[in-house]
Amino acid sequence: MVHVPSFLVGGLFSGGAFLLLHEQVSHRQKLSHKWIIRELAEKKWKDIKTQSSKPEAGSTSQFQPPKLEQEWNKALGKLQDAMKRDP
């Protein structure tokens, strides 16, 4: 009899490993061929890095919870829009 938790963990691990290896081996060169989630994450990471390096005028703290929440919600909305399929 199969131990179900071990089967699920093994399946997730091998599936994830396959996807990571497939991405590296397929030699994707164009930006349009990158995975959608990875492309959005890289773009958001660059935006965050540029925002954190430039403090806003009159700001005493770089951490602003309302703005961070708004940016997070915008990013999630963009991700959901990108993942939607047109019928």
Buried (B, 14 or more C-beta within 10 A) or exposed (E): EEEEEEEEEEEEEEEEEEEEEEBEEEEEEEEEEBEEEEBBEEEBEEEEEEBEEEEEEEEEEEEEEEEEEEBEEEBEEEBEEEEEEEE
